[in-house]
Amino acid sequence: MKKATRQSYGEALLELGKKNKDVVVLDADLAGATKTELFAKEFPERFFDIGIAEADMMGTAAGLSTCGKIPYVSTFAMFAAGRSYDQIRNSICYPNLNVKICATHAGITVGEDGATHQMIEDLSLMRTIPNMKVLSPSDDTQTKWIIKEISKINGPVYVRLARLATEEIYDENQKFEIGKAIQHGDGTDGTIFATGVTVQEALKAQKILQEKGVNVRVVDMYSIKPVDRDMIVKCAKETKKLVSIEDHNVIGGLGSAISEILTDEYPTKLIRLGIKDVFGRSGKAEELMKYYGIIADNIIEKF
Amino acid sequence: MNIEELTKKAVEIRKGIIEAVYNAQSGHPGGSLSIADILTVLYFHEMKIKPEDPKWEERDRLVLSKGHCSPALYSCLANRGYFPVEDLKTFRKIDSYLQGHPDRNKVPGVDMTTGSLGQGLSAANGMAIVGKMDKKDYRVYCILGDGEIEEGQIWEAAMTSSKYKLDNLCVIVDNNNLQIDGTIEEVMSPYPIDEKFRSFGFEIIKIDGHDIEEIIKAFEVAKNIKDKPTCIIAKTIKGKGISYMENQVGWHGKAPNEEQYKEAITELEKGI
């Protein structure tokens, strides 16, 4: 069954809240959309709706964390990474505070709301801040693991979540680790690096290519920072072509993160698919993915 | 400490400010001197703290939202025993832990990292909310500049202080009337400050921010206010205590030269 990672987040947060009494949740008038309402209903005394004031929400979370709480802070990615960049940098990351920023509605797959709400720069903005970890899950199981796992890390984390419902990819036996990527298949004709909502597109492309006799591997880059250096270098050495695909500006996101490693360790050409440094527009998520060229077909035509 | 002792201590705090800024040849003396008396009362009379255990959970907390006035905070912390007074001379130097703006991970006794204006009240709210949630009886103090409250986040945060009925929170506005580009009326007037905070749900106390007795009383009154936060609006003089710096906008972010340094120390010592 298809599910949006924001939904998985809401469910995971509720479970985490039952187990860890230090977990508190903050939202900025979007609890219904970010799914923090699930937690809010069960634990109203640990839920803080700060209103449409994201900057204050980030600062409040910083203060809560200095007194031992583990704040999970949610709003749309646009208003988290964009509007509150300075607060995240100076009040959370510089003091290395234990705040988890779980930003939903990332990328153009927000859909109909259009460009003002389509955050395609957040991976770029967040991964350049020292102390920050950046995670970008692709499915339900992975999201739930991440939400639980980051409660055990002392320090700031940015989690990029989507509105678009996507396929289940992993079962409960799958092992995850922050700083690692997951390799699907061991084809040597190429590697498709994907993250978040584009992982299902990469897997779709892999299947179609296989039918055509082209064997590629897919790498789910759910840990954007720290990034899996070894995996990137290994794939560059073992496969003939490298492609990255992301629902994010081609500047600064997944493709850039991979390029940085390749430049350092094993200079190789990388074809970067993503939003080509333009703003988004209104439309259905699937239509937009096609319009901006981040679907399986766009991968296939590179082989 | 009694009023006389606090008055003397405030002179020591001012000397520390001048030492720090002079040795760094950089920093913000004007606004540091304007909050020197308030910080002296807080650190030597009012706040429940343990310098030997800076992270003590039950301690009162202070957020210096106008973080550029770190010399005043550092001088208080040093004189209170958190670290050697001698270290004030390393302020802003490459190998020093005394950063230009307060860093809670580097400086013992600093409760919140600040510097980018407008952010401290939100953090103070967070600390006060935990006090309420966990039924602790610590208090949280937050010092804002009068120019700083031009930042919109302050007013977002003021709504939060009020929504959560943070009567364990005491905001102090250092109303020295000057900011970098001129008087606060000229640049972007936040007046009437009292009516603004009152309309955001705060109890207002107006004081002379250099009158030790009034400062002590204001904190006493604030402690007994229930179900809402307090805002103390302290009328102050930028550069207070060093006559050539008083009310001079040019001394916002400038260090004295050797001659000026000697003159400042001599003037302060005469006051004791």
HADDOCK unambig.tbl for C-alpha pairs under 7 A between the chains (distance, minus, plus):
assign (segid A and resid 50 and name CA) (segid B and resid 160 and name CA) 6.70 0.50 0.50
assign (segid A and resid 53 and name CA) (segid B and resid 156 and name CA) 6.02 0.50 0.50
assign (segid A and resid 55 and name CA) (segid B and resid 153 and name CA) 6.36 0.50 0.50
assign (segid A and resid 56 and name CA) (segid B and resid 122 and name CA) 5.39 0.50 0.50
assign (segid A and resid 56 and name CA) (segid B and resid 153 and name CA) 5.91 0.50 0.50
assign (segid A and resid 56 and name CA) (segid B and resid 156 and name CA) 5.94 0.50 0.50
assign (segid A and resid 56 and name CA) (segid B and resid 157 and name CA) 5.58 0.50 0.50
assign (segid A and resid 59 and name CA) (segid B and resid 119 and name CA) 6.32 0.50 0.50
assign (segid A and resid 59 and name CA) (segid B and resid 122 and name CA) 4.69 0.50 0.50
assign (segid A and resid 59 and name CA) (segid B and resid 123 and name CA) 4.87 0.50 0.50
assign (segid A and resid 60 and name CA) (segid B and resid 122 and name CA) 4.61 0.50 0.50
assign (segid A and resid 60 and name CA) (segid B and resid 123 and name CA) 4.72 0.50 0.50
assign (segid A and resid 60 and name CA) (segid B and resid 125 and name CA) 5.96 0.50 0.50
assign (segid A and resid 60 and name CA) (segid B and resid 126 and name CA) 4.39 0.50 0.50
assign (segid A and resid 61 and name CA) (segid B and resid 126 and name CA) 6.17 0.50 0.50
assign (segid A and resid 62 and name CA) (segid B and resid 123 and name CA) 5.71 0.50 0.50
assign (segid A and resid 62 and name CA) (segid B and resid 126 and name CA) 6.93 0.50 0.50
assign (segid A and resid 63 and name CA) (segid B and resid 123 and name CA) 3.87 0.50 0.50
assign (segid A and resid 63 and name CA) (segid B and resid 124 and name CA) 5.93 0.50 0.50
assign (segid A and resid 63 and name CA) (segid B and resid 125 and name CA) 6.76 0.50 0.50
assign (segid A and resid 63 and name CA) (segid B and resid 126 and name CA) 4.06 0.50 0.50
assign (segid A and resid 63 and name CA) (segid B and resid 127 and name CA) 4.92 0.50 0.50
assign (segid A and resid 64 and name CA) (segid B and resid 126 and name CA) 4.32 0.50 0.50
assign (segid A and resid 64 and name CA) (segid B and resid 127 and name CA) 5.31 0.50 0.50
assign (segid A and resid 64 and name CA) (segid B and resid 130 and name CA) 6.23 0.50 0.50
assign (segid A and resid 67 and name CA) (segid B and resid 127 and name CA) 6.20 0.50 0.50
assign (segid A and resid 67 and name CA) (segid B and resid 130 and name CA) 6.66 0.50 0.50
assign (segid A and resid 90 and name CA) (segid B and resid 116 and name CA) 6.92 0.50 0.50
assign (segid A and resid 91 and name CA) (segid B and resid 113 and name CA) 6.70 0.50 0.50
assign (segid A and resid 95 and name CA) (segid B and resid 104 and name CA) 6.70 0.50 0.50
assign (segid A and resid 95 and name CA) (segid B and resid 105 and name CA) 6.48 0.50 0.50
assign (segid A and resid 95 and name CA) (segid B and resid 113 and name CA) 6.19 0.50 0.50
